[in-house]
Amino acid sequence: MFSEIVDFIRSLYDVEESIILHKPVFFGNEKKYLTECVDSSYVSYVGKFVDQFEQMIVEYTGVKYAIAVVNGTAALQIALKVAGVTDNDEVITQALSFIATANAIRHCNASPVFIDIDKETIGMSPESLIDFLSKNTKQINGRCINIHSKRVISGCVPVHVFGHPCRIDEIVEICNKFNIRVVEDAAESLGSFFDSKHTGTFGKLGILSFNGNKTITTGGGGMIITNDKELALKSKHLTTTAKKPHKWEFEHDDLGYNYRMPNINASIGVAQLENIESIIRDKKDTASKYKNFFDNTPIRFICEPERSNSNYWLNSIVFKDREDREKFLEFSNEKGVMCRPVWKLIPMQKIYSSCLTHNIDNAKWLADRIVNLPSGVKINKS
Ligand SMILES: *Cc1c(COP(=O)(O)O)cnc(C)c1O
């Protein structure tokens, strides 16, 4: 069985060397815009590509405002901050995600509270959320207070894991009821929609990442997206050193950050985004091939959940137990096919081990069994 899987992956990618999880592809105008950017000398803070890239994200996702920043982690930190997360607050998130989700919460001097995921979507479980909130919180002056720690729960960060939309409508509804602001971690889900609406546009704010392994890349980069004008202006202000607009004077009215995406990165982003449709078509094609293959096996291939349209950023399968999973990882990596276990659960990481963790049985179960499969774009016209 293991060798059939590895042979199948080899047949998908048709390369001699080892097959990695993701590899960015550049088959559009990347070099042209990069050259144009260098020739213009506007490689840094200002330049037309940053504005153009933001505008293209606005059009593609259907959101009103987009603010380009240096990476997804910085985007999440600032999104949380403008959403009202302050020192000593608690922010609910899911136990299974990339570490950056929790790091951004900590960067706001707040503490993450880890809850469970849904076995179906791999994203935050609305059942776990309501269970945690109804047992552990009360409302005081329109704020959600943790009755044990007495701290304010100001934010909630659901993640669209592997690009698959979570049950974001239910999560937003619950959080609205409890006066908690939702900031969506859509770092992996550019091109994924829930009820035909782009992920990252349901909460107060959302964030995207353009790291090298993501759906499209700017080398390193991120984006804050929101429909709220005031939060958008605040995000832009904070990420650009909080400088008051003036022709020559340097007056900064807040503790700002140097988080603006450089124009040189945005130039690559514009070229990448021009090809997003074909990139996602390719990813969906890979996913449907994996699905057909695994449908004839006892192994579950993780499919897009109901009501959603996933970008299939990272294809994944679920083994029957940890032992089987470990054996497969040994075998496939030995054969030069890079398969990876899912991230170690965040509350199991040493720096987060003392954080409040609600029942996370589904997350624990899945973390022992998931394998991520090579999911790079097959197109290579360069
Ligand atoms: C990649 C990623 C981030 C962080 O993005 P960077 O651009 O690498 O900082 C945050 N959350 C999730 C779920 C991610 O996959």
The ligand as an SDF file (V2000), in Angstrom:
LIG
                    3D

 15 15  0  0  0  0  0  0  0  0999 V2000
    1.8340   30.9210    7.0390 C   0  0  0  0  0  0  0  0  0  0  0  0
    0.8830   31.0960    8.1320 C   0  0  0  0  0  0  0  0  0  0  0  0
    0.8940   32.2250    8.9590 C   0  0  0  0  0  0  0  0  0  0  0  0
    1.9760   33.2670    8.9670 C   0  0  0  0  0  0  0  0  0  0  0  0
    2.3250   33.7960    7.7820 O   0  0  0  0  0  0  0  0  0  0  0  0
    3.8400   34.3240    7.5430 P   0  0  0  0  0  0  0  0  0  0  0  0
    3.6880   35.1120    6.3000 O   0  0  0  0  0  0  0  0  0  0  0  0
    4.6880   33.1160    7.3890 O   0  0  0  0  0  0  0  0  0  0  0  0
    4.2160   35.1590    8.7040 O   0  0  0  0  0  0  0  0  0  0  0  0
   -0.0960   32.3600    9.9110 C   0  0  0  0  0  0  0  0  0  0  0  0
   -1.0360   31.4240   10.0760 N   0  0  0  0  0  0  0  0  0  0  0  0
   -1.0750   30.3250    9.3190 C   0  0  0  0  0  0  0  0  0  0  0  0
   -2.1610   29.3350    9.5480 C   0  0  0  0  0  0  0  0  0  0  0  0
   -0.1050   30.1010    8.3390 C   0  0  0  0  0  0  0  0  0  0  0  0
   -0.1150   28.9810    7.6180 O   0  0  0  0  0  0  0  0  0  0  0  0
  1  2  1  0
  2  3  1  0
  2 14  2  0
  3  4  1  0
  3 10  2  0
  4  5  1  0
  5  6  1  0
  6  7  2  0
  6  8  1  0
  6  9  1  0
 10 11  1  0
 11 12  2  0
 12 13  1  0
 12 14  1  0
 14 15  1  0
M  END
$$$$
